[in-house]
Amino acid sequence: MDSEERFVNIELKLVHQEDLVEALNQRVYEQQKQIDMLEDLVRALAERVRTSSLTNQTPLNERPPHY
């Protein structure tokens, strides 16, 4: 293998690595957007549970009226 072939092989590997890095960066970006959305959802659900528990003061161990 001469120097020219080695240089071409190195360039090809570099191009493949650049493509892979770009694809991985895109995936990380998409996952971060999903994490942000899920965190917002968890906050909203936690607030909903908190306000629901404040308005509904029925004890958890209270028997239903038909007992």
DSSP file (Angstrom, degrees, kcal/mol; ACC not computed):
  #  RESIDUE AA STRUCTURE BP1 BP2  ACC     N-H-->O    O-->H-N    N-H-->O    O-->H-N    TCO  KAPPA ALPHA  PHI   PSI    X-CA   Y-CA   Z-CA
    1    1 A M              0   0    0      0, 0.0     2,-0.1     0, 0.0     0, 0.0   0.000 360.0 360.0 360.0 123.3    0.0    0.0    0.0
    2    2 A D     >  -     0   0    0      1,-0.1     4,-2.1     4,-0.0     5,-0.2  -0.302 360.0 -97.0 -87.9 176.3    1.6    3.3   -1.1
    3    3 A S  H  > S+     0   0    0      1,-0.2     4,-2.5     2,-0.2     5,-0.2   0.853 121.3  56.4 -61.9 -37.3    1.2    6.6    0.6
    4    4 A E  H  > S+     0   0    0      2,-0.2     4,-2.3     1,-0.2    -1,-0.2   0.924 108.6  46.4 -63.2 -44.7   -1.5    7.8   -1.7
    5    5 A E  H  > S+     0   0    0      2,-0.2     4,-2.6     1,-0.2    -1,-0.2   0.903 112.5  50.4 -64.0 -41.6   -3.7    4.8   -0.8
    6    6 A R  H  X S+     0   0    0     -4,-2.1     4,-2.4     2,-0.2    -1,-0.2   0.913 110.2  50.0 -62.8 -42.2   -3.1    5.3    2.9
    7    7 A F  H  X S+     0   0    0     -4,-2.5     4,-2.4     2,-0.2    -2,-0.2   0.915 111.0  48.8 -62.9 -43.5   -4.0    8.9    2.6
    8    8 A V  H  X S+     0   0    0     -4,-2.3     4,-2.5     2,-0.2    -2,-0.2   0.912 111.0  50.7 -63.1 -43.1   -7.2    8.1    0.8
    9    9 A N  H  X S+     0   0    0     -4,-2.6     4,-2.4     1,-0.2    -2,-0.2   0.903 110.4  49.2 -61.7 -41.5   -8.1    5.5    3.4
   10   10 A I  H  X S+     0   0    0     -4,-2.4     4,-2.4     2,-0.2    -1,-0.2   0.918 110.9  50.1 -64.3 -42.8   -7.5    8.0    6.2
   11   11 A E  H  X S+     0   0    0     -4,-2.4     4,-2.4     2,-0.2    -2,-0.2   0.909 110.4  50.1 -61.9 -41.9   -9.7   10.5    4.4
   12   12 A L  H  X S+     0   0    0     -4,-2.5     4,-2.3     1,-0.2    -2,-0.2   0.920 110.9  48.7 -63.0 -43.6  -12.5    8.0    4.0
   13   13 A K  H  X S+     0   0    0     -4,-2.4     4,-2.4     1,-0.2    -1,-0.2   0.899 110.6  51.7 -62.6 -39.8  -12.3    7.0    7.6
   14   14 A L  H  X S+     0   0    0     -4,-2.4     4,-2.6     2,-0.2    -2,-0.2   0.913 108.9  49.9 -63.5 -43.1  -12.4   10.7    8.6
   15   15 A V  H  X S+     0   0    0     -4,-2.4     4,-2.3     2,-0.2    -2,-0.2   0.919 111.6  48.6 -62.0 -43.6  -15.5   11.3    6.5
   16   16 A H  H  X S+     0   0    0     -4,-2.3     4,-2.4     1,-0.2    -2,-0.2   0.902 111.8  49.3 -63.6 -40.6  -17.3    8.3    8.0
   17   17 A Q  H  X S+     0   0    0     -4,-2.4     4,-2.8     2,-0.2    -2,-0.2   0.898 109.6  51.4 -66.3 -39.8  -16.4    9.5   11.5
   18   18 A E  H  X S+     0   0    0     -4,-2.6     4,-2.3     2,-0.2    -2,-0.2   0.912 110.9  48.6 -62.7 -41.8  -17.6   13.0   10.8
   19   19 A D  H  X S+     0   0    0     -4,-2.3     4,-2.4     2,-0.2    -2,-0.2   0.913 112.3  48.9 -62.8 -42.7  -20.9   11.6    9.5
   20   20 A L  H  X S+     0   0    0     -4,-2.4     4,-2.7     2,-0.2    -2,-0.2   0.921 110.5  50.0 -64.0 -44.5  -21.2    9.4   12.6
   21   21 A V  H  X S+     0   0    0     -4,-2.8     4,-2.6     1,-0.2    -1,-0.2   0.914 111.3  49.5 -61.1 -42.8  -20.5   12.4   14.9
   22   22 A E  H  X S+     0   0    0     -4,-2.3     4,-2.2     2,-0.2    -1,-0.2   0.915 111.8  48.2 -62.7 -43.2  -23.1   14.4   13.2
   23   23 A A  H  X S+     0   0    0     -4,-2.4     4,-2.1     2,-0.2    -2,-0.2   0.908 112.9  48.2 -64.1 -41.7  -25.7   11.6   13.5
   24   24 A L  H  X S+     0   0    0     -4,-2.7     4,-2.6     2,-0.2    -2,-0.2   0.899 110.0  52.0 -66.5 -40.2  -24.9   11.2   17.1
   25   25 A N  H  X S+     0   0    0     -4,-2.6     4,-2.4     1,-0.2    -2,-0.2   0.911 109.6  49.7 -60.9 -42.2  -25.2   14.9   17.8
   26   26 A Q  H  X S+     0   0    0     -4,-2.2     4,-2.4     2,-0.2    -1,-0.2   0.905 110.9  49.6 -63.2 -41.2  -28.6   14.9   16.1
   27   27 A R  H  X S+     0   0    0     -4,-2.1     4,-2.5     2,-0.2    -2,-0.2   0.909 110.4  49.6 -64.9 -42.6  -29.7   12.0   18.2
   28   28 A V  H  X S+     0   0    0     -4,-2.6     4,-2.4     2,-0.2    -2,-0.2   0.910 110.4  51.3 -62.4 -41.9  -28.5   13.7   21.4
   29   29 A Y  H  X S+     0   0    0     -4,-2.4     4,-2.1     2,-0.2    -2,-0.2   0.927 111.3  47.1 -60.3 -46.3  -30.3   16.9   20.5
   30   30 A E  H  X S+     0   0    0     -4,-2.4     4,-2.0     1,-0.2    -2,-0.2   0.898 112.2  50.1 -63.3 -41.0  -33.6   14.9   19.8
   31   31 A Q  H  X S+     0   0    0     -4,-2.5     4,-2.7     1,-0.2    -1,-0.2   0.887 108.7  52.3 -66.3 -37.7  -33.2   13.1   23.1
   32   32 A Q  H  X S+     0   0    0     -4,-2.4     4,-2.6     2,-0.2    -1,-0.2   0.897 108.1  51.2 -65.5 -39.1  -32.6   16.3   25.0
   33   33 A K  H  X S+     0   0    0     -4,-2.1     4,-2.2     2,-0.2    -1,-0.2   0.914 111.7  47.8 -61.5 -41.5  -35.8   17.8   23.5
   34   34 A Q  H  X S+     0   0    0     -4,-2.0     4,-2.5     2,-0.2    -2,-0.2   0.902 110.7  50.9 -66.8 -40.9  -37.7   14.7   24.6
   35   35 A I  H  X S+     0   0    0     -4,-2.7     4,-2.6     2,-0.2    -2,-0.2   0.924 110.0  50.2 -61.2 -44.7  -36.2   14.9   28.1
   36   36 A D  H  X S+     0   0    0     -4,-2.6     4,-2.2     1,-0.2    -2,-0.2   0.918 111.5  48.2 -59.8 -43.7  -37.2   18.6   28.4
   37   37 A M  H  X S+     0   0    0     -4,-2.2     4,-2.1     1,-0.2    -1,-0.2   0.907 112.2  48.6 -63.8 -42.3  -40.8   17.7   27.3
   38   38 A L  H  X S+     0   0    0     -4,-2.5     4,-2.6     2,-0.2    -2,-0.2   0.876 109.2  52.8 -67.0 -37.4  -41.0   14.8   29.8
   39   39 A E  H  X S+     0   0    0     -4,-2.6     4,-2.4     2,-0.2    -1,-0.2   0.914 109.3  49.4 -63.5 -42.0  -39.7   17.0   32.6
   40   40 A D  H  X S+     0   0    0     -4,-2.2     4,-2.4     1,-0.2    -2,-0.2   0.910 111.4  49.8 -61.1 -41.9  -42.4   19.6   31.8
   41   41 A L  H  X S+     0   0    0     -4,-2.1     4,-2.7     2,-0.2    -2,-0.2   0.906 109.7  49.9 -64.2 -42.6  -45.0   16.8   31.8
   42   42 A V  H  X S+     0   0    0     -4,-2.6     4,-2.7     2,-0.2    -1,-0.2   0.916 111.0  50.1 -62.9 -42.9  -43.8   15.5   35.2
   43   43 A R  H  X S+     0   0    0     -4,-2.4     4,-2.4     2,-0.2    -2,-0.2   0.929 112.0  47.7 -60.6 -44.8  -43.9   19.0   36.7
   44   44 A A  H  X S+     0   0    0     -4,-2.4     4,-2.2     1,-0.2    -2,-0.2   0.912 113.7  47.0 -63.7 -42.5  -47.5   19.5   35.4
   45   45 A L  H  X S+     0   0    0     -4,-2.7     4,-2.6     2,-0.2    -1,-0.2   0.893 111.0  51.6 -67.1 -39.1  -48.6   16.1   36.7
   46   46 A A  H  X S+     0   0    0     -4,-2.7     4,-2.5     2,-0.2    -2,-0.2   0.910 111.3  47.8 -63.8 -41.2  -47.0   16.8   40.1
   47   47 A E  H  X S+     0   0    0     -4,-2.4     4,-2.8     2,-0.2     5,-0.3   0.899 111.3  51.2 -64.8 -40.0  -48.8   20.1   40.3
   48   48 A R  H  X S+     0   0    0     -4,-2.2     4,-2.1     2,-0.2    -2,-0.2   0.912 111.7  46.5 -64.0 -42.6  -52.0   18.4   39.3
   49   49 A V  H  X S+     0   0    0     -4,-2.6     4,-2.5     2,-0.2    -2,-0.2   0.913 112.8  50.9 -64.9 -42.4  -51.6   15.8   42.0
   50   50 A R  H  X S+     0   0    0     -4,-2.5     4,-1.6     1,-0.2    -2,-0.2   0.939 113.7  42.7 -62.4 -47.9  -50.7   18.4   44.6
   51   51 A T  H  X S+     0   0    0     -4,-2.8     4,-1.7     1,-0.2    -1,-0.2   0.859 113.7  53.2 -68.7 -33.2  -53.7   20.6   43.8
   52   52 A S  H  X S+     0   0    0     -4,-2.1     4,-1.7    -5,-0.3    -2,-0.2   0.903 108.9  48.5 -66.7 -40.7  -56.0   17.5   43.7
   53   53 A S  H  < S+     0   0    0     -4,-2.5    -1,-0.2     1,-0.2    -2,-0.2   0.803 109.7  53.3 -71.8 -27.2  -54.8   16.3   47.1
   54   54 A L  H  < S+     0   0    0     -4,-1.6    -1,-0.2    -5,-0.2    -2,-0.2   0.856 113.5  41.8 -73.1 -34.6  -55.4   19.8   48.5
   55   55 A T  H  < S+     0   0    0     -4,-1.7     2,-0.8     1,-0.2    -2,-0.2   0.741 111.5  58.0 -84.7 -23.1  -59.0   19.9   47.3
   56   56 A N     <  +     0   0    0     -4,-1.7    -1,-0.2    -5,-0.2    -4,-0.0  -0.845  58.0 167.7-111.3  95.6  -59.8   16.3   48.2
   57   57 A Q        +     0   0    0     -2,-0.8    -1,-0.1    -3,-0.1    -4,-0.1   0.183  28.2 133.4 -94.9  17.5  -59.2   15.9   51.9
   58   58 A T        -     0   0    0      1,-0.1    -2,-0.1     2,-0.1     0, 0.0  -0.510  63.6-112.8 -68.0 128.4  -61.0   12.6   52.2
   59   59 A P    >   -     0   0    0      0, 0.0     3,-1.2     0, 0.0    -1,-0.1  -0.322  16.6-129.9 -61.5 145.3  -58.8   10.2   54.2
   60   60 A L  T 3  S+     0   0    0      1,-0.3    -2,-0.1    -3,-0.1    -3,-0.0   0.778 106.0  51.1 -68.1 -26.6  -57.5    7.3   52.2
   61   61 A N  T 3  S+     0   0    0      2,-0.1    -1,-0.3     0, 0.0     2,-0.3   0.349  79.9 121.0 -95.6   7.9  -58.7    4.7   54.7
   62   62 A E    <   -     0   0    0     -3,-1.2    -4,-0.0     1,-0.1     0, 0.0  -0.536  64.1-124.2 -72.4 133.6  -62.3    6.0   54.9
   63   63 A R        -     0   0    0     -2,-0.3    -1,-0.1     1,-0.1    -2,-0.1  -0.490  27.5-103.7 -77.9 146.9  -64.8    3.3   53.9
   64   64 A P    >   -     0   0    0      0, 0.0     3,-1.7     0, 0.0    -1,-0.1  -0.254  37.5-103.4 -62.8 159.4  -67.2    4.0   51.1
   65   65 A P  T 3  S+     0   0    0      0, 0.0    -2,-0.1     0, 0.0     0, 0.0   0.713 113.4  69.4 -61.4 -22.9  -70.8    4.8   52.2
   66   66 A H  T 3         0   0    0      1,-0.3    -3,-0.0     0, 0.0     0, 0.0   0.523 360.0 360.0 -78.6  -1.9  -72.2    1.4   51.3
   67   67 A Y    <         0   0    0     -3,-1.7    -1,-0.3     0, 0.0    -4,-0.0   0.472 360.0 360.0 -81.7 360.0  -70.3   -0.4   54.1
